[in-house]
Amino acid sequence: MDIINQVKIEYEQDLVYARQRSRLIAELLGFDVNDQTRISTAVSEIARNAFQYAGSGEVEFSVHENTGGQVFTITVRDSGPGIADQQAVLDGDYNSYTGLGQGIPGSRKLVDYFQLDTAAGGGTTVSLGKKLPAAAPAFTRDVLKKITAELTKPQPASTIDEVRMQNQELLYALEQLRINEQKLYQLTEELQETNRGVLALYAELEEKADHLSSANEIKKRCLYSMGHEIRSPINTIIALSDLLLERVDGDLNDEQEKQVSYILQSAKELSGLVNDIMDLAKIEAGKVDISPRETTVTNIFSSLRGMIRPLMRDSGIDLVFDDPGDIPLLYTDESKLSQILRNYLSNALKFTEHGQIRVSAEFITSTDKVVFYVADTGAGIAPEDQEKIFEEYSQLLAPGKQGAKGAGLGLSISRRLAELLGGQVGVESKPGEGSTFFVSVPRSCQVLAETPSNDGE
């Protein structure tokens, strides 16, 4: 630490001298006018406290190093009675007999570093610190000599001169305040202009959102109406194909039977696609009713077995339903749950060339949920595709197939239906090792709200 100067506080005019010294040293160290005023004001207040409460004191000016760089430090010491309630003084809650008591907390706000050491009857030491400006030259022995030489020059110490200097500082501060106020006004104008732009943008976005919502609603109605219109001729094609294959209107040769079978198969695939699109449109429109009733896992498995077994003919794949054991009664929408599992089984058939498909279920007591599994020995799914397959219109190419069948809506619909039942879907898979799709549903489905179906079916 390098001591620059010391000032004894014994008379009132010494307070003026201490203030002048602090301002001058701050100027020589490279502080700007604002910081010079802050430093000299803080020193004046603390020195005045020492004079008022202790009758005398000493002000020491120095520069020392700390982790933040070089610091201009002013230490004011007195041998007075000390401060009894130090925390109240620091917090600004203390009222002295002078009626103020704000010198210490006020000075504390003007500097970068502040330390108060006091004890009842043991005097008070206050250290004020201000970091040297970044643009200022480093404080060295040569700088100390120049400052010391400057301090030896005569300095006016009259109260009138000090008041004049304070007035100049006040005028400078007022001018700075006016400049800052003008800048603030300009920033306020810019902010208001920006706000107007943001409001206009929000209005435009809301308008676009309304248009998109309207377009989406029209799309849903269009899909639903088209589904109804297309489904009737498809059903007619299916029915006529069945009649032809049943030889109602006469016998068919082998080639004719093959062609009619192709027509029937294509019509059924198209019917499934239309049903998927209609299901999705109904879900998005909120027209899907949840109709829970009591059922058992055994009943669900029996229904699935009857629907899926015809599709297993000539597939070379074993379909296995595990015994559900003592899983308690379910109170859920059996048709929606069966639709989810049918979609799982349909996918398993599409991606499994040999081996088996196993359907099982378990009851999780801790969550009061039943989890259904459909496991296959198919091609498996890469990790990066496992979340994507539950998105709308997302498809993976089945092994050995030229193209994927369907519209990629089955798993998306399954996820939506599971959410309506209060459950969730998922998959565990490794490429080349098969996949296990699961759906977890509450044992008791809670229907929060029902929207009457207006689909006309």
C-alpha positions as MATLAB code, in Angstrom:
seq = 'MDIINQVKIEYEQDLVYARQRSRLIAELLGFDVNDQTRISTAVSEIARNAFQYAGSGEVEFSVHENTGGQVFTITVRDSGPGIADQQAVLDGDYNSYTGLGQGIPGSRKLVDYFQLDTAAGGGTTVSLGKKLPAAAPAFTRDVLKKITAELTKPQPASTIDEVRMQNQELLYALEQLRINEQKLYQLTEELQETNRGVLALYAELEEKADHLSSANEIKKRCLYSMGHEIRSPINTIIALSDLLLERVDGDLNDEQEKQVSYILQSAKELSGLVNDIMDLAKIEAGKVDISPRETTVTNIFSSLRGMIRPLMRDSGIDLVFDDPGDIPLLYTDESKLSQILRNYLSNALKFTEHGQIRVSAEFITSTDKVVFYVADTGAGIAPEDQEKIFEEYSQLLAPGKQGAKGAGLGLSISRRLAELLGGQVGVESKPGEGSTFFVSVPRSCQVLAETPSNDGE';
ca = [
       0.000    0.000    0.000;
       1.327    3.472   -0.968;
       0.248    6.355    1.252;
      -0.289    9.526   -0.772;
      -1.313   12.087    1.836;
      -2.752   12.551    5.332;
      -5.032   15.260    6.701;
      -5.679   15.984   10.383;
      -9.262   16.881   11.328;
      -9.063   19.263   14.307;
     -11.040   22.286   13.163;
     -14.104   22.722   11.007;
     -12.123   24.234    8.143;
     -10.157   20.981    8.033;
     -13.305   19.356    6.655;
     -13.145   21.699    3.668;
      -9.462   20.916    3.243;
     -10.094   17.126    3.371;
     -12.791   17.464    0.733;
     -10.471   19.480   -1.527;
      -7.630   17.019   -1.035;
      -9.810   14.048   -1.951;
     -11.116   15.758   -5.102;
      -7.642   16.808   -6.227;
      -6.062   13.387   -5.632;
      -8.969   11.720   -7.437;
      -8.430   14.054  -10.397;
      -4.694   13.301  -10.464;
      -5.407    9.574  -10.377;
      -7.568    9.881  -13.511;
     -11.100    9.815  -12.134;
     -13.722   11.777  -14.115;
     -15.714   14.669  -12.671;
     -18.617   12.488  -11.560;
     -16.363   10.127   -9.626;
     -14.399   13.037   -8.175;
     -17.653   14.436   -6.800;
     -18.721   11.054   -5.407;
     -15.385   10.514   -3.677;
     -15.100   14.027   -2.218;
     -18.717   13.938   -1.006;
     -18.235   10.570    0.710;
     -14.991   11.746    2.357;
     -16.636   14.986    3.493;
     -19.519   13.094    5.145;
     -17.330   10.570    6.967;
     -14.839   13.246    8.079;
     -17.728   15.386    9.345;
     -18.975   12.401   11.388;
     -15.512   12.024   12.952;
     -15.404   15.724   13.830;
     -18.970   15.814   15.224;
     -18.894   12.629   17.297;
     -15.201   12.370   18.222;
     -14.064   16.002   18.056;
     -11.092   15.116   15.823;
      -9.796   12.530   13.428;
      -7.426   11.746   10.600;
      -7.965   11.170    6.857;
      -5.437    9.029    5.002;
      -5.267    8.736    1.188;
      -3.567    5.703   -0.358;
      -3.559    3.305   -3.289;
      -3.351   -0.434   -2.852;
      -3.728   -3.594   -4.947;
      -6.517   -6.140   -4.653;
      -7.909   -8.895   -6.856;
      -9.888   -6.337   -8.869;
      -6.883   -4.106   -9.596;
      -5.631   -0.860   -8.043;
      -7.958    0.868   -5.595;
      -7.934    4.463   -4.354;
      -8.562    4.091   -0.621;
      -9.502    6.800    1.880;
      -9.352    5.821    5.545;
     -10.989    8.030    8.174;
     -10.029    7.281   11.810;
     -11.183    8.769   15.069;
     -10.797    7.983   18.789;
     -14.374    8.760   19.696;
     -16.989    6.741   21.581;
     -17.562    4.331   18.669;
     -20.883    3.213   17.237;
     -23.111    1.146   19.495;
     -25.668   -0.013   16.913;
     -23.488   -0.590   13.872;
     -26.035   -2.581   11.806;
     -28.803   -0.005   12.256;
     -26.397    2.701   11.038;
     -25.383    0.663    7.980;
     -29.025   -0.086    7.168;
     -29.957    3.601    7.427;
     -32.379    2.960   10.319;
     -30.446    4.992   12.898;
     -31.390    8.564   13.797;
     -28.609   10.517   15.522;
     -29.070   13.437   17.844;
     -28.378   15.643   14.806;
     -31.607   14.297   13.334;
     -29.933   12.745   10.263;
     -27.852    9.625   10.679;
     -27.611    9.067    6.898;
     -23.934    9.997    6.355;
     -22.526    6.468    6.552;
     -25.190    4.611    4.461;
     -25.207    7.471    1.944;
     -21.414    7.442    1.591;
     -21.459    3.666    1.264;
     -23.491    3.982   -1.960;
     -20.956    6.357   -3.533;
     -17.946    4.020   -3.495;
     -17.010    0.525   -4.652;
     -15.629   -0.713   -1.333;
     -16.746    0.182    2.179;
     -15.604   -1.133    5.557;
     -16.623    0.023    9.030;
     -14.647   -1.036   12.126;
     -15.942    0.260   15.434;
     -16.367   -0.650   19.057;
     -18.079    1.094   21.951;
     -15.463    3.354   23.501;
     -12.800    2.196   21.043;
     -13.148    4.699   18.211;
     -14.191    4.205   14.584;
     -12.319    3.487   11.356;
     -14.080    3.844    8.008;
     -12.391    2.729    4.763;
     -13.737    3.945    1.428;
     -12.452    2.448   -1.826;
     -12.920    3.335   -5.486;
     -11.365    1.280   -8.284;
      -9.004    3.259  -10.503;
     -10.503    3.896  -13.959;
      -9.502    1.396  -16.629;
      -8.236    4.224  -18.841;
      -6.104    5.728  -16.080;
      -2.342    5.035  -16.027;
      -1.150    2.487  -13.489;
      -0.183    3.954  -10.121;
       3.612    3.796   -9.780;
       6.333    5.519   -7.735;
       6.709    8.102  -10.497;
       2.996    8.864  -10.396;
       3.208    9.129   -6.595;
       6.022   11.705   -6.900;
       3.996   13.785   -9.382;
       0.922   13.713   -7.141;
       3.018   14.613   -4.078;
       4.556   17.537   -5.969;
       1.117   18.745   -7.015;
      -0.184   18.487   -3.457;
       2.644   20.714   -2.178;
       1.325   23.594   -4.281;
      -0.806   26.099   -2.389;
      -4.507   25.208   -2.458;
      -7.320   27.624   -1.545;
      -8.970   26.435    1.628;
     -11.679   28.998    2.222;
     -15.263   27.941    2.715;
     -16.336   30.357   -0.039;
     -14.041   28.658   -2.551;
     -15.340   25.267   -1.553;
     -18.963   26.381   -1.886;
     -18.141   27.764   -5.317;
     -16.593   24.452   -6.269;
     -19.608   22.545   -4.962;
     -21.876   24.811   -6.997;
     -19.848   24.032  -10.106;
     -20.126   20.338   -9.343;
     -23.853   20.716   -8.865;
     -24.215   22.532  -12.196;
     -22.196   19.820  -13.898;
     -24.350   17.138  -12.283;
     -27.510   18.950  -13.402;
     -26.191   19.158  -16.961;
     -25.374   15.450  -16.907;
     -28.862   14.800  -15.557;
     -30.362   16.845  -18.404;
     -28.333   14.903  -20.977;
     -29.341   11.586  -19.425;
     -32.960   12.705  -19.288;
     -32.825   13.550  -22.997;
     -31.324   10.133  -23.753;
     -34.028    8.508  -21.673;
     -36.684   10.423  -23.602;
     -35.185    9.229  -26.905;
     -35.045    5.651  -25.652;
     -38.657    5.927  -24.494;
     -39.687    7.140  -27.944;
     -37.812    4.246  -29.565;
     -39.387    1.798  -27.133;
     -42.873    3.136  -27.864;
     -42.199    2.813  -31.587;
     -40.994   -0.749  -31.045;
     -44.079   -1.514  -28.967;
     -46.297   -0.228  -31.757;
     -44.472   -2.528  -34.166;
     -44.852   -5.479  -31.792;
     -48.568   -4.780  -31.375;
     -48.995   -4.624  -35.142;
     -47.085   -7.915  -35.458;
     -49.252   -9.551  -32.794;
     -52.385   -8.367  -34.574;
     -51.103   -9.805  -37.846;
     -50.163  -13.097  -36.165;
     -53.600  -13.364  -34.565;
     -55.194  -12.747  -37.935;
     -52.992  -15.432  -39.511;
     -53.812  -17.793  -36.638;
     -57.534  -17.218  -37.215;
     -57.083  -17.932  -40.927;
     -55.106  -21.103  -40.159;
     -57.682  -22.232  -37.622;
     -60.464  -21.631  -40.132;
     -58.531  -23.451  -42.866;
     -57.841  -26.358  -40.492;
     -61.518  -26.590  -39.611;
     -62.453  -26.585  -43.303;
     -59.840  -29.294  -43.912;
     -61.331  -31.472  -41.165;
     -64.854  -31.067  -42.517;
     -63.655  -31.743  -46.029;
     -61.817  -34.897  -44.985;
     -64.798  -36.103  -42.996;
     -67.272  -35.383  -45.810;
     -64.990  -36.965  -48.398;
     -64.595  -40.003  -46.182;
     -68.350  -40.488  -46.049;
     -68.683  -39.979  -49.784;
     -65.814  -42.303  -50.685;
     -66.701  -45.029  -48.207;
     -70.052  -45.805  -49.857;
     -68.670  -46.721  -53.302;
     -65.788  -48.619  -51.681;
     -68.229  -50.696  -49.654;
     -70.160  -51.324  -52.873;
     -66.970  -52.546  -54.602;
     -66.219  -54.839  -51.654;
     -69.743  -56.236  -51.633;
     -69.799  -56.831  -55.401;
     -66.378  -58.466  -55.295;
     -67.574  -60.807  -52.560;
     -70.616  -61.700  -54.670;
     -68.446  -62.440  -57.691;
     -66.099  -64.624  -55.637;
     -69.110  -66.463  -54.211;
     -70.223  -67.257  -57.844;
     -73.672  -65.738  -57.275;
     -73.908  -64.719  -60.949;
     -72.014  -67.643  -62.415;
     -68.651  -69.315  -62.366;
     -65.285  -67.528  -62.789;
     -62.197  -68.864  -64.443;
     -58.876  -68.825  -62.567;
     -57.717  -65.527  -64.101;
     -61.031  -63.811  -63.350;
     -60.954  -65.026  -59.761;
     -57.423  -63.684  -59.364;
     -58.363  -60.264  -60.761;
     -61.490  -59.993  -58.587;
     -59.390  -60.964  -55.543;
     -57.008  -58.112  -56.365;
     -59.967  -55.740  -56.624;
     -61.321  -56.928  -53.276;
     -57.958  -56.633  -51.532;
     -57.331  -53.144  -52.920;
     -60.818  -52.016  -51.931;
     -60.312  -53.281  -48.379;
     -56.973  -51.458  -48.113;
     -58.589  -48.292  -49.433;
     -61.431  -48.731  -46.954;
     -58.933  -49.012  -44.118;
     -57.170  -45.867  -45.309;
     -60.453  -43.936  -45.449;
     -61.395  -45.179  -41.980;
     -58.039  -44.016  -40.603;
     -58.478  -40.554  -42.124;
     -62.011  -40.316  -40.748;
     -60.875  -41.460  -37.303;
     -58.166  -38.806  -37.266;
     -60.604  -36.111  -38.399;
     -63.078  -37.127  -35.694;
     -60.394  -37.032  -32.989;
     -59.139  -33.598  -34.078;
     -62.720  -32.295  -34.212;
     -63.409  -33.588  -30.705;
     -66.216  -35.839  -31.952;
     -64.936  -39.064  -30.421;
     -67.057  -40.371  -27.564;
     -65.449  -42.365  -24.780;
     -67.954  -44.958  -23.602;
     -66.385  -46.912  -20.747;
     -67.901  -50.128  -19.457;
     -66.716  -53.078  -17.438;
     -64.713  -55.668  -19.341;
     -61.880  -58.115  -18.837;
     -58.541  -58.622  -20.513;
     -59.746  -62.102  -21.471;
     -62.699  -60.641  -23.401;
     -60.424  -58.166  -25.205;
     -57.991  -60.946  -26.163;
     -60.831  -63.167  -27.414;
     -62.172  -60.416  -29.680;
     -58.715  -59.664  -31.028;
     -58.008  -63.327  -31.693;
     -61.182  -63.641  -33.746;
     -60.413  -60.512  -35.816;
     -56.720  -61.207  -36.419;
     -56.634  -64.956  -37.083;
     -58.050  -64.647  -40.653;
     -55.148  -62.311  -41.470;
     -52.641  -64.883  -40.194;
     -53.513  -67.517  -42.816;
     -50.526  -68.610  -44.883;
     -48.300  -66.068  -43.046;
     -46.117  -68.667  -41.382;
     -46.201  -66.603  -38.183;
     -47.462  -67.867  -34.839;
     -49.926  -65.662  -32.970;
     -49.717  -66.207  -29.203;
     -51.989  -64.712  -26.542;
     -50.597  -65.059  -23.014;
     -52.950  -65.950  -20.179;
     -53.868  -62.636  -18.484;
     -54.019  -64.330  -15.089;
     -55.846  -62.493  -12.314;
     -55.823  -58.976  -13.781;
     -58.849  -57.212  -12.215;
     -61.842  -55.888  -14.134;
     -61.279  -52.932  -16.431;
     -63.618  -49.962  -16.695;
     -62.657  -48.510  -20.064;
     -63.775  -48.094  -23.682;
     -63.150  -51.600  -25.000;
     -63.595  -50.681  -28.675;
     -60.995  -47.864  -28.506;
     -58.533  -50.068  -26.642;
     -59.090  -52.893  -29.152;
     -58.500  -50.454  -32.021;
     -55.108  -49.549  -30.548;
     -54.137  -53.200  -30.201;
     -55.410  -54.003  -33.731;
     -53.156  -51.272  -35.108;
     -50.236  -52.778  -33.199;
     -51.002  -56.258  -34.544;
     -51.413  -54.966  -38.093;
     -47.990  -53.303  -37.915;
     -46.439  -56.424  -36.393;
     -47.769  -58.520  -39.308;
     -46.460  -56.008  -41.823;
     -42.916  -56.025  -40.407;
     -42.573  -59.683  -39.353;
     -41.645  -62.295  -41.966;
     -41.218  -65.286  -39.646;
     -41.322  -66.169  -35.975;
     -44.191  -65.107  -33.753;
     -46.318  -62.271  -32.502;
     -47.101  -62.373  -28.788;
     -49.868  -60.422  -27.041;
     -49.752  -60.045  -23.255;
     -50.893  -57.792  -20.418;
     -49.924  -57.023  -16.825;
     -51.445  -55.046  -13.967;
     -49.228  -52.430  -12.295;
     -50.521  -52.181   -8.746;
     -48.565  -49.041   -7.806;
     -50.126  -46.966  -10.606;
     -53.438  -48.868  -10.897;
     -52.828  -49.244  -14.635;
     -52.950  -52.148  -17.070;
     -50.215  -52.384  -19.692;
     -50.822  -54.295  -22.933;
     -47.887  -55.537  -25.043;
     -47.644  -56.647  -28.667;
     -44.203  -58.150  -29.280;
     -42.912  -59.387  -32.645;
     -39.774  -60.992  -34.021;
     -39.611  -58.652  -37.002;
     -37.043  -56.259  -38.396;
     -37.011  -53.903  -35.408;
     -36.881  -50.117  -35.430;
     -33.843  -47.867  -35.259;
     -33.660  -45.630  -32.135;
     -33.959  -42.412  -34.170;
     -37.243  -43.647  -35.702;
     -38.959  -44.865  -32.529;
     -40.560  -41.524  -31.639;
     -41.159  -40.506  -35.245;
     -43.386  -43.513  -36.030;
     -46.105  -42.135  -33.734;
     -46.335  -38.954  -35.800;
     -48.990  -38.473  -38.472;
     -48.197  -39.775  -41.958;
     -44.894  -41.247  -40.793;
     -44.064  -44.630  -42.342;
     -41.194  -47.087  -42.347;
     -40.575  -49.404  -45.277;
     -41.410  -53.004  -44.447;
     -38.611  -55.478  -45.213;
     -38.911  -57.084  -48.629;
     -41.741  -54.695  -49.620;
     -41.617  -52.201  -52.468;
     -43.610  -49.583  -50.611;
     -45.369  -49.034  -47.321;
     -49.088  -49.690  -47.185;
     -51.528  -47.263  -45.632;
     -51.128  -43.588  -44.876;
     -49.011  -43.860  -41.750;
     -51.902  -42.892  -39.474;
     -52.440  -46.074  -37.453;
     -49.894  -45.411  -34.700;
     -50.744  -41.705  -34.581;
     -54.406  -42.590  -34.044;
     -53.379  -45.135  -31.407;
     -51.526  -42.444  -29.458;
     -54.504  -40.062  -29.669;
     -56.927  -42.784  -28.529;
     -54.641  -43.775  -25.652;
     -54.551  -40.134  -24.493;
     -58.361  -40.006  -24.596;
     -58.396  -43.079  -22.352;
     -55.946  -41.381  -19.965;
     -53.029  -43.560  -21.027;
     -49.927  -43.507  -23.177;
     -48.187  -45.532  -25.859;
     -44.592  -46.472  -26.525;
     -42.213  -48.926  -28.136;
     -39.049  -50.791  -27.243;
     -37.073  -52.115  -30.165;
     -33.672  -53.056  -31.513;
     -32.920  -53.418  -35.223;
     -32.888  -57.095  -36.162;
     -34.349  -58.206  -32.817;
     -38.017  -57.292  -33.160;
     -40.215  -54.725  -31.443;
     -42.526  -54.535  -28.443;
     -45.294  -51.946  -28.647;
     -47.194  -51.167  -25.472;
     -50.163  -49.138  -24.321;
     -50.699  -48.269  -20.678;
     -54.238  -47.332  -19.601;
     -55.842  -46.646  -16.203;
     -57.797  -49.591  -14.868;
     -60.704  -47.185  -14.392;
     -61.182  -44.638  -17.172;
     -62.302  -41.200  -15.960;
     -64.355  -39.380  -18.606;
     -63.861  -35.665  -17.917;
     -66.071  -34.421  -20.715;
     -68.030  -35.988  -23.500;
     -68.757  -34.359  -26.839;
     -71.804  -35.834  -28.561;
     -70.915  -37.340  -31.893;
     -72.461  -35.588  -34.870;
     -70.895  -37.722  -37.547;
     -74.204  -39.148  -38.694;
     -73.046  -42.729  -38.385;
];
